[in-house]
Every structure is written in C-alpha cells, then in structure tokens.
Amino acid sequence: MELNQTKPHYEILDGLRGVAAIMVVFFHVFEVFSNGDHTKQIINHGYLAVDFFFMLSGFVISYAYDNRWNTMTLKDFFIRRLVRLQPMIVIGSLVGAALFYFQHSPDLGWGRIAEVPVWKLIVVMLIGMTIFPVGKSLDIRGWGEMHPLNGPGWSLFFEYIANIVYALILRRLSTAILVILTVIAAGFTINLAFTNPNGDIIGGWSIDNPVQLKIGFTRLAFPFLAGIVLAKTLKLKFTAKSFLTTSVLLILILAIPRIGGKSDHWQNALYECFTLFIVFPFIIWLGAGGKVVGEKANKFCKFLGDISYPIYITHFPIVYVFYAWVVNGKNSMEDSWLQGLLTVIVSIAFAYASMRLYDIPVRKWLTKMLITKR
C-alpha cells in the first residue's frame, strides 16, 4: 500500500514547534536556580510548551490523517507513528544512560546514583527505549519519574496514548461531539489549575502517583482535542509576517513571570487557562494561515521544525549533568550563565547531529521497509 503522499506542511507551525522546544531547554536550564519555588523560576511558564505540543499534535494528526482512513488501516497508521516517534526515543534513552553517572548529586536527592548497578541501569534504558514507564522499583534517580533516564519521555508516553485514542475513537466522532468533549476537558483543566496548590498545571511525569497520572491525562485531553477541533473548523486567512508575530507571542507567553506571586495563585491559574483556551489556538490559527516568504526564512523554519523533536527528547540528560555541576559546586546563576548557555548550545548541536546522522536515515530505512514496500 502506498501512503507516501502527504499534504503540504504548515511551515510556520513546524517553526513554532522548534521555538517552543528551545524554550523548554532554557526553562530546564534555569530550573535548578529556583530551588523548587515556582515563583522564582525564570522562563516561568516554559512547561506550557508541552500543552502547546499536544495541541499542535492534535491539529496536525487530524489534518494529515482524517481523510486517509478509506485507504489506510489501523496497522498502517500505527506503523507510521512508530516510524516518526520511536527512533529518537531510543536515542534519548541511550544518552540518558550514557550520562547517568555524571549526574550524581546528594544535594539534589540523587545521592544513590553512584550506587545503581550497571545491570539495573541497562534494564531501565531498555525499557525507556520502548517508552513504557517504570515504577518505584526502577526509579534509579529518586524523583519519582516514569522515565528516570530522560524525564520528558512522560509526554511521549501520553502522546502515544493520544494517537491510539485518535485512531480507535476520535476520528470516528462528529465535530459536534468532539466540541462537547473539548468543553468537558476544558472543565477538568480549569479544575486542575484552580485547585492545584501552586495555581498551575505542572505535572504528569509519574505513573505511581495517582495525582500525577490525573494531571498527565488532564494536560493531554484538552489541548489534543482542541487541536483536532481546530483542524476541522478553522477558516484560515493569510497573514503577513505571521511567523515573526507568532514566535514572539509564544516566547512571551512562555517566559512571562509568575502571576500572583505566592499568595494569589488564582491569578496564575487564570493566566494559564487563558493561554490554553485563547492564546494557543490563536497562535495555531495565525501560524496555519501564514506563509513563509523568502528562501532564508523557509530554511530557518525548516531547521527549527526538523530539530524540534530531537531537541525535546534528548536535551534533558545533558541538563541533568548541568544541574549536578551547579548544585555540587554551589554555583550561583551569575557564576553559571556561560555553562548554562553552553548546555543549550550542546543540546541543540547534539539534537541536530542526531537528526542528520541517525533519525533521518533510520526513518527513511524504516519507511522503505515497513511502508512503501507494502
């Protein structure tokens, strides 16, 4: 079966995915200096990039696959999604294992890292390559993460769940029912934001904690459903310089300081709901309706889009090493800005090299073997 024909890409949305991914790297680099205080975090709302990714995913998957089901089987769909996502998940787990023992830091609660036997590290690495989560018995870092070698893997776990639910159920539903489900999901999001003690929707990375699992499914449900609804209902209109406009808006939304401080958490909850319900859909509408003008701009957008997923799924093991260096050496942000910037640069460079030397060749081979030969 030939499924190689694809619709034209939304270049600006690809570029925005890269902008968001780089903001996530900066968010994680600065995170070590907040000492767990959400109000002190620089790039304060960088975690909302994950919710933006979920919305983009719903939009793009609906746009790309909704009209293919008369010629595409469930098996075809799942193979294509595995080919797209799984190779870099393998690399993320590998680099996490390779850098694991460089992340020893008793002051971070990682004091037992040096004592983890190699066999256990290998087991966690191999499980991580499948994106299946691990429980407490294999929590070799001690942070309660479902992917202790590569924390951001939690969102890919939920991404796979979203893909499965889309293929089995959501694609069959009418737009009206999808809108109703989106409104219901929005209600759960509002409840999460306003009942969370910190007035935010951070979380979702632990499989052993029922609260964290609830947060993960809540964070997935609304943006993914909203993305599908947007793909089905948006009336696009060309807007000049929409990449610049949407990029600046996205950066500002993710970087804005904590609203309401430590006392008025409801203000930050309101901000996050406004971002999810209004700003992110507006950015997607504006980006989808825009055109990239000029060869350099096209190349830049393509570069950002190409490295977005590799950056997101490989940067955190590198950032873990930076955390350990900062905490073990009791280094301040002023003392560490150069090393922090270097961490960002290394993360981008490694992601680019992984994409060119591994991800693209492997996906081409897998596409040839599993899709185009069928």
C-alpha positions in Angstrom: 0.0 0.0 0.0 1.4 3.4 -0.9 0.9 6.0 1.8 3.9 8.2 1.0 1.8 11.1 -0.4 1.4 13.7 2.3 -0.4 17.1 2.4 1.6 20.3 2.2 3.3 21.1 5.5 2.4 24.1 7.6 6.0 25.5 7.7 5.2 28.1 10.3 3.8 25.5 12.7 6.9 23.5 12.2 9.0 26.5 13.1 6.9 27.3 16.1 7.4 23.7 17.4 11.2 24.4 17.2 10.8 27.7 19.1 8.8 26.0 21.8 11.3 23.2 22.1 14.2 25.6 22.6 12.2 27.5 25.2 11.8 24.2 27.0 15.6 23.8 27.1 16.0 27.3 28.6 13.2 26.5 31.1 15.0 23.4 32.3 18.4 25.1 32.4 17.1 27.9 34.6 15.0 25.5 36.8 17.9 24.5 39.0 18.2 28.1 40.3 14.6 28.3 41.5 15.1 25.8 44.4 11.6 24.4 43.9 10.0 27.8 44.3 7.7 28.2 41.3 7.6 32.0 41.7 11.3 32.3 41.2 11.5 30.2 38.0 13.0 32.0 35.0 11.1 31.3 31.7 8.4 30.8 34.2 5.7 29.2 32.1 8.0 27.1 29.9 6.2 23.9 30.9 3.2 25.1 28.9 5.2 24.3 25.8 4.2 20.6 26.4 0.5 21.6 26.3 1.2 23.6 23.1 2.9 20.5 21.6 -0.2 18.4 22.5 -2.4 21.0 20.7 -0.2 21.0 17.7 -0.2 17.3 17.6 -4.0 17.1 17.6 -4.2 19.7 14.9 -1.5 18.1 12.6 -2.7 14.5 13.1 -6.3 15.4 12.3 -5.1 17.5 9.3 -2.8 14.7 8.0 -4.9 11.6 8.5 -8.6 12.4 8.7 -9.2 11.9 5.0 -7.0 8.8 4.7 -9.0 6.2 6.5 -10.7 4.9 3.4 -7.3 3.7 2.2 -5.4 3.3 5.5 -5.7 0.6 8.1 -5.0 1.0 11.8 -1.8 -1.0 11.4 -0.7 1.5 8.7 -1.4 4.4 11.0 0.4 2.9 14.0 3.5 1.9 11.9 3.7 5.5 10.5 3.5 7.0 14.0 6.1 4.5 15.3 8.5 5.3 12.5 8.1 9.0 13.3 8.5 8.9 17.1 10.3 5.8 18.2 13.9 6.3 16.7 14.6 9.4 18.8 13.0 7.9 21.9 15.8 5.2 21.6 18.5 7.9 21.4 17.0 9.8 24.3 17.2 6.7 26.5 20.7 5.9 25.3 22.1 9.4 26.0 20.3 9.3 29.4 22.1 6.1 30.3 25.5 7.3 28.9 25.4 10.4 31.1 23.7 8.9 34.1 26.7 8.5 36.4 27.8 12.1 35.7 24.6 13.3 37.4 25.5 12.2 40.9 24.4 14.9 43.4 23.4 14.2 47.0 22.1 17.7 47.5 19.6 17.1 44.7 18.4 13.9 46.3 20.4 11.9 43.6 22.9 10.5 46.1 22.2 6.9 45.2 23.0 7.4 41.5 26.6 6.2 42.0 25.4 3.1 43.7 23.0 2.0 40.9 24.3 -1.3 39.5 25.0 -1.3 35.7 22.5 -4.1 35.1 19.7 -2.0 36.6 20.7 1.0 34.5 20.7 -1.2 31.4 17.2 -2.5 32.3 15.8 1.0 32.7 17.5 2.1 29.5 16.0 -0.8 27.5 12.5 -0.2 29.0 12.9 3.6 28.2 13.6 2.7 24.6 10.1 1.3 24.4 8.5 4.5 26.1 6.8 2.2 28.6 7.0 3.8 32.1 8.8 2.3 35.1 7.6 2.1 38.6 9.2 2.7 42.0 11.3 -0.4 41.9 13.2 1.0 39.0 13.3 4.7 40.0 17.0 4.9 39.9 17.2 8.7 40.1 14.7 9.1 43.0 12.5 11.8 41.5 9.5 9.5 41.0 9.7 9.9 37.2 8.2 7.3 34.9 11.3 7.8 32.7 14.2 8.4 35.2 16.9 8.5 32.5 15.0 11.0 30.3 12.3 12.9 32.1 10.5 14.4 29.1 9.7 10.9 27.9 6.5 11.2 30.0 4.9 13.4 27.5 5.7 11.0 24.6 4.0 8.3 26.7 0.9 10.4 26.7 1.4 11.3 23.0 1.2 7.6 22.2 -2.0 7.3 24.2 -3.5 10.2 22.3 -2.5 8.6 19.0 -4.2 5.3 20.0 -7.4 7.0 21.2 -7.5 9.1 18.0 -7.2 6.1 15.7 -9.6 3.9 17.6 -12.3 6.5 18.7 -11.8 10.2 18.0 -11.5 10.0 14.2 -15.0 8.4 14.1 -16.7 11.1 16.0 -18.6 14.1 14.6 -17.3 17.6 15.1 -20.2 18.4 17.4 -19.3 15.5 19.7 -15.6 16.5 19.6 -16.6 20.0 20.6 -18.6 18.7 23.6 -15.7 16.5 24.7 -13.3 19.5 24.3 -15.6 21.6 26.6 -15.7 18.9 29.2 -11.9 18.5 29.0 -11.6 22.3 29.5 -13.6 22.0 32.7 -11.1 19.4 34.0 -8.3 21.8 33.1 -9.9 24.7 34.9 -10.4 22.5 38.0 -6.8 21.4 37.9 -5.4 24.9 37.5 -7.6 26.4 40.3 -7.2 23.5 42.8 -3.5 22.9 42.4 -1.8 24.4 45.5 0.6 26.3 43.2 -2.0 27.6 40.8 -0.5 25.9 37.8 -0.9 22.7 35.8 2.7 21.4 36.2 3.0 17.6 36.4 2.2 14.3 34.8 5.5 12.6 34.9 4.9 9.8 37.5 3.0 6.6 37.0 3.0 5.6 40.6 1.3 8.7 41.9 -2.4 8.8 41.0 -2.4 12.6 41.3 0.4 12.9 38.7 -1.4 10.5 36.4 -4.6 12.5 36.7 -2.6 15.7 35.8 -1.0 14.0 32.8 -4.3 12.9 31.3 -5.9 16.3 32.1 -3.0 18.1 30.4 -3.3 15.8 27.4 -7.1 15.8 26.9 -8.0 19.5 26.3 -5.1 20.6 24.0 -5.2 17.4 21.9 -9.0 17.5 21.5 -8.8 21.3 20.8 -6.2 20.7 18.1 -8.5 18.2 16.4 -11.4 20.6 16.5 -9.2 23.4 15.2 -8.2 21.3 12.3 -11.8 20.6 11.4 -13.2 24.0 11.9 -10.6 26.7 11.3 -11.1 29.1 8.4 -7.6 30.1 7.5 -6.6 33.6 6.4 -3.3 34.6 5.1 -1.5 37.0 7.4 1.8 38.7 6.6 4.8 38.1 8.9 2.8 35.6 10.9 5.9 33.6 11.8 7.6 36.5 13.5 4.3 37.5 15.2 3.5 34.0 16.5 7.1 33.3 17.6 7.4 36.5 19.6 3.9 35.9 21.1 4.8 32.3 22.0 8.1 33.3 23.6 6.4 36.0 25.7 3.6 33.6 26.8 6.1 31.0 28.0 8.6 33.5 29.5 6.2 35.8 31.4 7.0 35.8 35.2 4.7 34.0 37.7 1.5 35.9 38.1 0.0 36.5 41.6 3.2 35.6 43.5 3.0 33.2 46.3 -0.3 34.3 47.7 -2.8 34.9 44.8 -2.4 31.6 43.0 -5.8 32.0 41.3 -4.3 34.8 39.1 -1.7 32.4 37.7 -4.4 29.7 37.2 -6.5 32.2 35.3 -3.5 33.1 33.1 -2.8 29.5 32.2 -6.4 28.8 31.3 -6.4 32.0 29.2 -3.2 30.8 27.5 -4.6 27.3 26.8 -8.1 28.3 25.7 -7.4 31.5 23.8 -3.7 32.3 23.1 -2.5 28.8 21.9 -5.5 28.3 19.5 -4.9 31.9 18.2 -1.2 31.2 17.6 -2.1 28.0 15.7 -4.7 29.8 13.6 -2.3 32.6 12.8 0.6 30.2 12.0 -1.5 27.9 9.9 -2.8 30.7 7.8 0.6 32.3 7.3 3.2 31.8 4.6 6.9 31.9 4.9 8.3 34.3 2.4 11.9 34.0 1.2 14.4 31.2 0.9 16.3 32.1 4.1 13.1 32.3 6.1 12.0 28.9 4.7 15.3 27.3 5.6 15.1 28.7 9.1 11.6 27.4 9.7 12.5 24.1 8.3 15.6 23.9 10.5 13.6 24.7 13.6 10.9 22.2 12.7 13.5 19.5 11.9 15.3 19.8 15.3 12.3 20.4 17.5 11.5 16.8 18.4 15.2 15.8 18.6 15.9 18.7 21.0 12.9 18.0 23.2 13.6 14.3 23.6 17.4 14.4 24.0 18.2 17.7 25.9 17.3 16.7 29.5 20.1 14.2 30.1 22.5 16.9 29.2 20.7 19.4 31.5 20.8 16.8 34.3 24.6 17.0 34.2 24.4 20.8 34.4 22.2 20.5 37.4 24.7 18.3 39.2 27.5 20.6 38.4 25.6 23.7 39.7 24.4 22.1 42.9 27.6 20.1 43.8 29.7 23.2 43.2 27.2 25.5 44.9 27.4 27.8 41.8 25.0 30.7 41.5 23.2 31.8 38.3 25.7 34.6 37.9 28.6 32.1 38.1 26.9 29.7 35.8 25.5 31.7 32.9 28.3 30.6 30.5 27.9 27.0 31.3 24.2 27.2 31.1 24.4 28.8 27.6 26.9 26.1 26.7 24.4 23.5 27.8 21.7 25.0 25.5 24.2 25.1 22.6 25.4 21.5 23.2 21.7 20.4 23.4 20.9 22.0 20.0 24.1 20.6 18.4 23.5 17.1 19.7 19.9 17.2 18.5 21.0 18.4 15.1 23.7 15.7 14.8 21.2 13.0 16.0 18.7 14.1 13.4 21.1 14.2 10.5 23.2 11.2 11.3 20.6 8.9 12.9 17.0 10.0 12.8 16.6 10.9 9.2 18.5 7.8 7.8 16.7 5.4 10.2 13.2 6.8 9.4 14.0 6.6 5.7 15.0 3.0 6.0 12.0 2.1 8.2 9.7 3.9 5.8 11.1 1.9 2.9 10.9 -1.4 4.7 7.6 -1.0 6.5 5.5 1.4 4.4 6.5 1.9 0.8 7.1 -1.8 0.1 3.7 -2.8 1.3 
